[in-house]
């Protein structure tokens, strides 16, 4: 699948997906972020919401091209 470049002549920034080929549980990701400053996040855990996905994947080609 070809990556779509989100650069716009009117936008001051762009959003890119961050990911890799390994599965990472969301709570493990949150714990990693908490460990960086040594501060726990305030969590409001809710059941799955309409539009939530139990699993996702990412095409990181745009991120790779921007950071090389």
PyMOL Python script that loads the backbone (N, CA, C, O; Angstrom):
from pymol import cmd

cmd.read_pdbstr("""\
ATOM      1  N   UNK A   1       0.846  -1.163   0.000  1.00  0.00           N
ATOM      2  CA  UNK A   1       0.000   0.000   0.000  1.00  0.00           C
ATOM      3  C   UNK A   1       0.898   1.235   0.000  1.00  0.00           C
ATOM      4  O   UNK A   1       1.819   1.327   0.813  1.00  0.00           O
ATOM      5  N   UNK A   2       0.648   2.169  -0.885  1.00  0.00           N
ATOM      6  CA  UNK A   2       1.447   3.390  -0.966  1.00  0.00           C
ATOM      7  C   UNK A   2       1.044   4.357   0.136  1.00  0.00           C
ATOM      8  O   UNK A   2      -0.132   4.477   0.480  1.00  0.00           O
ATOM      9  N   UNK A   3       2.030   5.035   0.675  1.00  0.00           N
ATOM     10  CA  UNK A   3       1.775   6.018   1.731  1.00  0.00           C
ATOM     11  C   UNK A   3       1.245   7.308   1.115  1.00  0.00           C
ATOM     12  O   UNK A   3       1.659   7.703   0.025  1.00  0.00           O
ATOM     13  N   UNK A   4       0.334   7.954   1.816  1.00  0.00           N
ATOM     14  CA  UNK A   4      -0.211   9.228   1.377  1.00  0.00           C
ATOM     15  C   UNK A   4       0.479  10.325   2.173  1.00  0.00           C
ATOM     16  O   UNK A   4       0.507  10.280   3.403  1.00  0.00           O
ATOM     17  N   UNK A   5       1.038  11.316   1.471  1.00  0.00           N
ATOM     18  CA  UNK A   5       1.715  12.417   2.152  1.00  0.00           C
ATOM     19  C   UNK A   5       0.670  13.414   2.615  1.00  0.00           C
ATOM     20  O   UNK A   5      -0.136  13.888   1.814  1.00  0.00           O
ATOM     21  N   UNK A   6       0.678  13.738   3.908  1.00  0.00           N
ATOM     22  CA  UNK A   6      -0.329  14.628   4.478  1.00  0.00           C
ATOM     23  C   UNK A   6       0.122  16.078   4.531  1.00  0.00           C
ATOM     24  O   UNK A   6      -0.554  16.906   5.142  1.00  0.00           O
ATOM     25  N   UNK A   7       1.254  16.408   3.902  1.00  0.00           N
ATOM     26  CA  UNK A   7       1.737  17.785   3.918  1.00  0.00           C
ATOM     27  C   UNK A   7       0.751  18.680   3.184  1.00  0.00           C
ATOM     28  O   UNK A   7       0.290  18.344   2.093  1.00  0.00           O
ATOM     29  N   UNK A   8       0.434  19.808   3.778  1.00  0.00           N
ATOM     30  CA  UNK A   8      -0.523  20.750   3.211  1.00  0.00           C
ATOM     31  C   UNK A   8       0.126  22.124   3.122  1.00  0.00           C
ATOM     32  O   UNK A   8       0.949  22.476   3.967  1.00  0.00           O
ATOM     33  N   UNK A   9      -0.232  22.892   2.119  1.00  0.00           N
ATOM     34  CA  UNK A   9       0.298  24.244   1.964  1.00  0.00           C
ATOM     35  C   UNK A   9      -0.230  25.183   3.044  1.00  0.00           C
ATOM     36  O   UNK A   9       0.362  26.237   3.277  1.00  0.00           O
ATOM     37  N   UNK A  10      -1.326  24.826   3.706  1.00  0.00           N
ATOM     38  CA  UNK A  10      -1.915  25.708   4.714  1.00  0.00           C
ATOM     39  C   UNK A  10      -1.730  25.217   6.147  1.00  0.00           C
ATOM     40  O   UNK A  10      -1.987  25.964   7.090  1.00  0.00           O
ATOM     41  N   UNK A  11      -1.292  23.980   6.323  1.00  0.00           N
ATOM     42  CA  UNK A  11      -1.120  23.438   7.678  1.00  0.00           C
ATOM     43  C   UNK A  11       0.294  23.707   8.178  1.00  0.00           C
ATOM     44  O   UNK A  11       1.258  23.608   7.420  1.00  0.00           O
ATOM     45  N   UNK A  12       0.411  24.047   9.458  1.00  0.00           N
ATOM     46  CA  UNK A  12       1.729  24.322  10.027  1.00  0.00           C
ATOM     47  C   UNK A  12       2.409  23.055  10.547  1.00  0.00           C
ATOM     48  O   UNK A  12       3.567  23.111  10.961  1.00  0.00           O
ATOM     49  N   UNK A  13       1.720  21.923  10.534  1.00  0.00           N
ATOM     50  CA  UNK A  13       2.297  20.668  10.996  1.00  0.00           C
ATOM     51  C   UNK A  13       1.611  19.512  10.283  1.00  0.00           C
ATOM     52  O   UNK A  13       0.656  19.709   9.533  1.00  0.00           O
ATOM     53  N   UNK A  14       2.101  18.326  10.521  1.00  0.00           N
ATOM     54  CA  UNK A  14       1.469  17.142   9.943  1.00  0.00           C
ATOM     55  C   UNK A  14       1.419  16.036  10.979  1.00  0.00           C
ATOM     56  O   UNK A  14       2.248  15.984  11.887  1.00  0.00           O
ATOM     57  N   UNK A  15       0.457  15.164  10.839  1.00  0.00           N
ATOM     58  CA  UNK A  15       0.285  14.035  11.740  1.00  0.00           C
ATOM     59  C   UNK A  15       0.713  12.778  11.005  1.00  0.00           C
ATOM     60  O   UNK A  15       0.291  12.546   9.872  1.00  0.00           O
ATOM     61  N   UNK A  16       1.547  11.964  11.639  1.00  0.00           N
ATOM     62  CA  UNK A  16       1.951  10.686  11.054  1.00  0.00           C
ATOM     63  C   UNK A  16       1.711   9.580  12.073  1.00  0.00           C
ATOM     64  O   UNK A  16       1.785   9.809  13.281  1.00  0.00           O
ATOM     65  N   UNK A  17       1.426   8.393  11.583  1.00  0.00           N
ATOM     66  CA  UNK A  17       1.256   7.234  12.457  1.00  0.00           C
ATOM     67  C   UNK A  17       2.611   6.760  12.947  1.00  0.00           C
ATOM     68  O   UNK A  17       3.606   6.832  12.225  1.00  0.00           O
ATOM     69  N   UNK A  18       2.641   6.278  14.170  1.00  0.00           N
ATOM     70  CA  UNK A  18       3.846   5.695  14.744  1.00  0.00           C
ATOM     71  C   UNK A  18       3.533   4.236  15.037  1.00  0.00           C
ATOM     72  O   UNK A  18       2.532   3.934  15.687  1.00  0.00           O
ATOM     73  N   UNK A  19       4.368   3.341  14.570  1.00  0.00           N
ATOM     74  CA  UNK A  19       4.126   1.937  14.824  1.00  0.00           C
ATOM     75  C   UNK A  19       5.246   1.082  14.290  1.00  0.00           C
ATOM     76  O   UNK A  19       6.218   1.582  13.723  1.00  0.00           O
ATOM     77  N   UNK A  20       5.099  -0.212  14.478  1.00  0.00           N
ATOM     78  CA  UNK A  20       6.056  -1.170  13.951  1.00  0.00           C
ATOM     79  C   UNK A  20       5.338  -2.480  13.704  1.00  0.00           C
ATOM     80  O   UNK A  20       4.109  -2.538  13.764  1.00  0.00           O
ATOM     81  N   UNK A  21       6.081  -3.516  13.430  1.00  0.00           N
ATOM     82  CA  UNK A  21       5.461  -4.800  13.111  1.00  0.00           C
ATOM     83  C   UNK A  21       5.142  -5.640  14.339  1.00  0.00           C
ATOM     84  O   UNK A  21       4.533  -6.703  14.211  1.00  0.00           O
ATOM     85  N   UNK A  22       5.538  -5.188  15.527  1.00  0.00           N
ATOM     86  CA  UNK A  22       5.273  -5.938  16.757  1.00  0.00           C
ATOM     87  C   UNK A  22       3.995  -5.456  17.419  1.00  0.00           C
ATOM     88  O   UNK A  22       3.688  -4.264  17.414  1.00  0.00           O
ATOM     89  N   UNK A  23       3.249  -6.405  17.993  1.00  0.00           N
ATOM     90  CA  UNK A  23       2.047  -6.036  18.747  1.00  0.00           C
ATOM     91  C   UNK A  23       2.465  -5.448  20.087  1.00  0.00           C
ATOM     92  O   UNK A  23       3.364  -5.972  20.744  1.00  0.00           O
ATOM     93  N   UNK A  24       1.819  -4.367  20.491  1.00  0.00           N
ATOM     94  CA  UNK A  24       2.082  -3.737  21.784  1.00  0.00           C
ATOM     95  C   UNK A  24       0.741  -3.469  22.443  1.00  0.00           C
ATOM     96  O   UNK A  24      -0.122  -2.818  21.854  1.00  0.00           O
ATOM     97  N   UNK A  25       0.560  -3.961  23.651  1.00  0.00           N
ATOM     98  CA  UNK A  25      -0.682  -3.698  24.380  1.00  0.00           C
ATOM     99  C   UNK A  25      -0.699  -2.241  24.827  1.00  0.00           C
ATOM    100  O   UNK A  25       0.325  -1.704  25.248  1.00  0.00           O
ATOM    101  N   UNK A  26      -1.854  -1.608  24.735  1.00  0.00           N
ATOM    102  CA  UNK A  26      -1.980  -0.201  25.078  1.00  0.00           C
ATOM    103  C   UNK A  26      -1.519   0.081  26.502  1.00  0.00           C
ATOM    104  O   UNK A  26      -0.826   1.071  26.735  1.00  0.00           O
ATOM    105  N   UNK A  27      -1.888  -0.766  27.457  1.00  0.00           N
ATOM    106  CA  UNK A  27      -1.481  -0.529  28.844  1.00  0.00           C
ATOM    107  C   UNK A  27       0.034  -0.620  29.011  1.00  0.00           C
ATOM    108  O   UNK A  27       0.603   0.104  29.827  1.00  0.00           O
ATOM    109  N   UNK A  28       0.699  -1.499  28.248  1.00  0.00           N
ATOM    110  CA  UNK A  28       2.167  -1.555  28.289  1.00  0.00           C
ATOM    111  C   UNK A  28       2.761  -0.264  27.748  1.00  0.00           C
ATOM    112  O   UNK A  28       3.746   0.242  28.285  1.00  0.00           O
ATOM    113  N   UNK A  29       2.172   0.266  26.695  1.00  0.00           N
ATOM    114  CA  UNK A  29       2.626   1.532  26.109  1.00  0.00           C
ATOM    115  C   UNK A  29       2.464   2.666  27.128  1.00  0.00           C
ATOM    116  O   UNK A  29       3.370   3.480  27.307  1.00  0.00           O
ATOM    117  N   UNK A  30       1.313   2.712  27.787  1.00  0.00           N
ATOM    118  CA  UNK A  30       1.063   3.751  28.799  1.00  0.00           C
ATOM    119  C   UNK A  30       2.078   3.632  29.938  1.00  0.00           C
ATOM    120  O   UNK A  30       2.611   4.642  30.398  1.00  0.00           O
ATOM    121  N   UNK A  31       2.348   2.409  30.392  1.00  0.00           N
ATOM    122  CA  UNK A  31       3.318   2.211  31.476  1.00  0.00           C
ATOM    123  C   UNK A  31       4.719   2.676  31.064  1.00  0.00           C
ATOM    124  O   UNK A  31       5.448   3.238  31.881  1.00  0.00           O
ATOM    125  N   UNK A  32       5.092   2.449  29.826  1.00  0.00           N
ATOM    126  CA  UNK A  32       6.387   2.922  29.327  1.00  0.00           C
ATOM    127  C   UNK A  32       6.457   4.434  29.378  1.00  0.00           C
ATOM    128  O   UNK A  32       7.466   4.998  29.802  1.00  0.00           O
ATOM    129  N   UNK A  33       5.388   5.099  28.947  1.00  0.00           N
ATOM    130  CA  UNK A  33       5.344   6.560  28.984  1.00  0.00           C
ATOM    131  C   UNK A  33       5.384   7.054  30.430  1.00  0.00           C
ATOM    132  O   UNK A  33       6.035   8.057  30.719  1.00  0.00           O
ATOM    133  N   UNK A  34       4.702   6.368  31.334  1.00  0.00           N
ATOM    134  CA  UNK A  34       4.714   6.755  32.750  1.00  0.00           C
ATOM    135  C   UNK A  34       6.126   6.654  33.340  1.00  0.00           C
ATOM    136  O   UNK A  34       6.511   7.471  34.176  1.00  0.00           O
ATOM    137  N   UNK A  35       6.881   5.666  32.910  1.00  0.00           N
ATOM    138  CA  UNK A  35       8.213   5.445  33.470  1.00  0.00           C
ATOM    139  C   UNK A  35       9.207   6.541  33.076  1.00  0.00           C
ATOM    140  O   UNK A  35      10.168   6.783  33.805  1.00  0.00           O
ATOM    141  N   UNK A  36       8.995   7.202  31.950  1.00  0.00           N
ATOM    142  CA  UNK A  36       9.935   8.239  31.505  1.00  0.00           C
ATOM    143  C   UNK A  36      10.049   9.368  32.527  1.00  0.00           C
ATOM    144  O   UNK A  36      11.161   9.682  32.950  1.00  0.00           O
ATOM    145  N   UNK A  37       8.936   9.994  32.942  1.00  0.00           N
ATOM    146  CA  UNK A  37       9.061  11.042  33.959  1.00  0.00           C
ATOM    147  C   UNK A  37       8.916  10.507  35.383  1.00  0.00           C
ATOM    148  O   UNK A  37       9.094  11.250  36.348  1.00  0.00           O
ATOM    149  N   UNK A  38       8.589   9.208  35.514  1.00  0.00           N
ATOM    150  CA  UNK A  38       8.383   8.627  36.838  1.00  0.00           C
ATOM    151  C   UNK A  38       7.087   9.071  37.478  1.00  0.00           C
ATOM    152  O   UNK A  38       6.991   9.155  38.703  1.00  0.00           O
ATOM    153  N   UNK A  39       6.084   9.358  36.654  1.00  0.00           N
ATOM    154  CA  UNK A  39       4.802   9.840  37.173  1.00  0.00           C
ATOM    155  C   UNK A  39       3.679   9.005  36.559  1.00  0.00           C
ATOM    156  O   UNK A  39       3.644   8.790  35.348  1.00  0.00           O
ATOM    157  N   UNK A  40       2.762   8.539  37.409  1.00  0.00           N
ATOM    158  CA  UNK A  40       1.638   7.734  36.930  1.00  0.00           C
ATOM    159  C   UNK A  40       0.601   8.604  36.230  1.00  0.00           C
ATOM    160  O   UNK A  40       0.343   9.735  36.640  1.00  0.00           O
ATOM    161  N   UNK A  41       0.016   8.066  35.176  1.00  0.00           N
ATOM    162  CA  UNK A  41      -1.057   8.751  34.460  1.00  0.00           C
ATOM    163  C   UNK A  41      -2.356   8.638  35.250  1.00  0.00           C
ATOM    164  O   UNK A  41      -2.557   7.677  35.993  1.00  0.00           O
ATOM    165  N   UNK A  42      -3.218   9.606  35.088  1.00  0.00           N
ATOM    166  CA  UNK A  42      -4.567   9.509  35.648  1.00  0.00           C
ATOM    167  C   UNK A  42      -5.390   8.751  34.616  1.00  0.00           C
ATOM    168  O   UNK A  42      -5.614   9.243  33.510  1.00  0.00           O
ATOM    169  N   UNK A  43      -5.834   7.568  34.974  1.00  0.00           N
ATOM    170  CA  UNK A  43      -6.529   6.701  34.020  1.00  0.00           C
ATOM    171  C   UNK A  43      -8.025   6.707  34.289  1.00  0.00           C
ATOM    172  O   UNK A  43      -8.469   6.597  35.432  1.00  0.00           O
ATOM    173  N   UNK A  44      -8.780   6.835  33.231  1.00  0.00           N
ATOM    174  CA  UNK A  44     -10.231   6.727  33.291  1.00  0.00           C
ATOM    175  C   UNK A  44     -10.605   5.620  32.308  1.00  0.00           C
ATOM    176  O   UNK A  44     -11.007   5.890  31.176  1.00  0.00           O
ATOM    177  N   UNK A  45     -10.469   4.382  32.750  1.00  0.00           N
ATOM    178  CA  UNK A  45     -10.681   3.252  31.863  1.00  0.00           C
ATOM    179  C   UNK A  45     -12.172   2.993  31.670  1.00  0.00           C
ATOM    180  O   UNK A  45     -12.912   2.785  32.630  1.00  0.00           O
ATOM    181  N   UNK A  46     -12.588   3.011  30.421  1.00  0.00           N
ATOM    182  CA  UNK A  46     -13.979   2.802  30.041  1.00  0.00           C
ATOM    183  C   UNK A  46     -14.082   1.548  29.189  1.00  0.00           C
ATOM    184  O   UNK A  46     -13.075   1.084  28.655  1.00  0.00           O
ATOM    185  N   UNK A  47     -15.271   0.995  29.052  1.00  0.00           N
ATOM    186  CA  UNK A  47     -15.448  -0.115  28.111  1.00  0.00           C
ATOM    187  C   UNK A  47     -15.197   0.362  26.678  1.00  0.00           C
ATOM    188  O   UNK A  47     -15.154   1.562  26.406  1.00  0.00           O
ATOM    189  N   UNK A  48     -15.036  -0.582  25.792  1.00  0.00           N
ATOM    190  CA  UNK A  48     -14.858  -0.234  24.375  1.00  0.00           C
ATOM    191  C   UNK A  48     -15.981   0.700  23.953  1.00  0.00           C
ATOM    192  O   UNK A  48     -17.145   0.483  24.289  1.00  0.00           O
ATOM    193  N   UNK A  49     -15.621   1.736  23.216  1.00  0.00           N
ATOM    194  CA  UNK A  49     -16.579   2.723  22.738  1.00  0.00           C
ATOM    195  C   UNK A  49     -16.868   2.479  21.258  1.00  0.00           C
ATOM    196  O   UNK A  49     -16.073   1.844  20.564  1.00  0.00           O
ATOM    197  N   UNK A  50     -18.005   2.983  20.775  1.00  0.00           N
ATOM    198  CA  UNK A  50     -18.324   2.856  19.368  1.00  0.00           C
ATOM    199  C   UNK A  50     -17.198   3.501  18.553  1.00  0.00           C
ATOM    200  O   UNK A  50     -16.827   4.647  18.805  1.00  0.00           O
ATOM    201  N   UNK A  51     -16.668   2.782  17.597  1.00  0.00           N
ATOM    202  CA  UNK A  51     -15.576   3.287  16.779  1.00  0.00           C
ATOM    203  C   UNK A  51     -14.208   2.829  17.248  1.00  0.00           C
ATOM    204  O   UNK A  51     -13.225   2.990  16.525  1.00  0.00           O
ATOM    205  N   UNK A  52     -14.124   2.253  18.462  1.00  0.00           N
ATOM    206  CA  UNK A  52     -12.853   1.713  18.950  1.00  0.00           C
ATOM    207  C   UNK A  52     -12.519   0.435  18.178  1.00  0.00           C
ATOM    208  O   UNK A  52     -13.414  -0.296  17.756  1.00  0.00           O
ATOM    209  N   UNK A  53     -11.236   0.178  17.999  1.00  0.00           N
ATOM    210  CA  UNK A  53     -10.785  -1.033  17.331  1.00  0.00           C
ATOM    211  C   UNK A  53     -10.024  -1.887  18.338  1.00  0.00           C
ATOM    212  O   UNK A  53      -9.193  -1.362  19.078  1.00  0.00           O
ATOM    213  N   UNK A  54     -10.290  -3.196  18.384  1.00  0.00           N
ATOM    214  CA  UNK A  54      -9.560  -4.048  19.316  1.00  0.00           C
ATOM    215  C   UNK A  54      -8.091  -4.206  18.938  1.00  0.00           C
ATOM    216  O   UNK A  54      -7.259  -4.498  19.798  1.00  0.00           O
ATOM    217  N   UNK A  55      -7.766  -4.018  17.664  1.00  0.00           N
ATOM    218  CA  UNK A  55      -6.380  -4.106  17.192  1.00  0.00           C
ATOM    219  C   UNK A  55      -6.245  -3.229  15.959  1.00  0.00           C
ATOM    220  O   UNK A  55      -7.195  -3.078  15.190  1.00  0.00           O
ATOM    221  N   UNK A  56      -5.068  -2.654  15.772  1.00  0.00           N
ATOM    222  CA  UNK A  56      -4.808  -1.827  14.593  1.00  0.00           C
ATOM    223  C   UNK A  56      -3.428  -2.148  14.046  1.00  0.00           C
ATOM    224  O   UNK A  56      -2.627  -2.810  14.706  1.00  0.00           O
ATOM    225  N   UNK A  57      -3.159  -1.679  12.846  1.00  0.00           N
ATOM    226  CA  UNK A  57      -1.821  -1.786  12.261  1.00  0.00           C
ATOM    227  C   UNK A  57      -1.495  -0.434  11.634  1.00  0.00           C
ATOM    228  O   UNK A  57      -2.371   0.417  11.477  1.00  0.00           O
ATOM    229  N   UNK A  58      -0.238  -0.250  11.282  1.00  0.00           N
ATOM    230  CA  UNK A  58       0.185   1.055  10.795  1.00  0.00           C
ATOM    231  C   UNK A  58       1.146   0.902   9.624  1.00  0.00           C
ATOM    232  O   UNK A  58       1.931  -0.044   9.561  1.00  0.00           O
ATOM    233  N   UNK A  59       1.068   1.843   8.710  1.00  0.00           N
ATOM    234  CA  UNK A  59       2.060   1.981   7.650  1.00  0.00           C
ATOM    235  C   UNK A  59       2.963   3.135   8.082  1.00  0.00           C
ATOM    236  O   UNK A  59       2.564   4.297   8.007  1.00  0.00           O
ATOM    237  N   UNK A  60       4.172   2.822   8.532  1.00  0.00           N
ATOM    238  CA  UNK A  60       5.079   3.832   9.067  1.00  0.00           C
ATOM    239  C   UNK A  60       5.980   4.444   7.998  1.00  0.00           C
ATOM    240  O   UNK A  60       6.934   5.145   8.335  1.00  0.00           O
ATOM    241  N   UNK A  61       5.704   4.196   6.723  1.00  0.00           N
ATOM    242  CA  UNK A  61       6.537   4.740   5.651  1.00  0.00           C
ATOM    243  C   UNK A  61       6.651   6.258   5.710  1.00  0.00           C
ATOM    244  O   UNK A  61       7.764   6.768   5.575  1.00  0.00           O
ATOM    245  N   UNK A  62       5.551   7.028   5.907  1.00  0.00           N
ATOM    246  CA  UNK A  62       5.709   8.484   5.987  1.00  0.00           C
ATOM    247  C   UNK A  62       6.622   8.905   7.140  1.00  0.00           C
ATOM    248  O   UNK A  62       7.439   9.810   6.971  1.00  0.00           O
ATOM    249  N   UNK A  63       6.500   8.270   8.303  1.00  0.00           N
ATOM    250  CA  UNK A  63       7.354   8.592   9.431  1.00  0.00           C
ATOM    251  C   UNK A  63       8.808   8.276   9.103  1.00  0.00           C
ATOM    252  O   UNK A  63       9.699   9.070   9.404  1.00  0.00           O
ATOM    253  N   UNK A  64       9.049   7.130   8.492  1.00  0.00           N
ATOM    254  CA  UNK A  64      10.414   6.751   8.129  1.00  0.00           C
ATOM    255  C   UNK A  64      11.020   7.748   7.154  1.00  0.00           C
ATOM    256  O   UNK A  64      12.184   8.124   7.296  1.00  0.00           O
ATOM    257  N   UNK A  65      10.249   8.179   6.170  1.00  0.00           N
ATOM    258  CA  UNK A  65      10.783   9.118   5.175  1.00  0.00           C
ATOM    259  C   UNK A  65      11.063  10.487   5.785  1.00  0.00           C
ATOM    260  O   UNK A  65      11.968  11.187   5.330  1.00  0.00           O
ATOM    261  N   UNK A  66      10.302  10.881   6.806  1.00  0.00           N
ATOM    262  CA  UNK A  66      10.513  12.178   7.455  1.00  0.00           C
ATOM    263  C   UNK A  66      11.690  12.165   8.428  1.00  0.00           C
ATOM    264  O   UNK A  66      12.261  13.218   8.714  1.00  0.00           O
ATOM    265  N   UNK A  67      12.060  10.996   8.937  1.00  0.00           N
ATOM    266  CA  UNK A  67      13.081  10.931   9.973  1.00  0.00           C
ATOM    267  C   UNK A  67      14.406  10.346   9.486  1.00  0.00           C
ATOM    268  O   UNK A  67      15.302  10.104  10.296  1.00  0.00           O
ATOM    269  N   UNK A  68      14.542  10.123   8.231  1.00  0.00           N
ATOM    270  CA  UNK A  68      15.827   9.594   7.702  1.00  0.00           C
ATOM    271  C   UNK A  68      16.725  10.707   7.305  1.00  0.00           C
ATOM    272  O   UNK A  68      17.840  10.466   6.842  1.00  0.00           O
TER     273      UNK A  68
END
""", "prot")
cmd.dss("prot")
cmd.show_as("cartoon", "prot")
cmd.util.cbc("prot")
cmd.orient("prot")
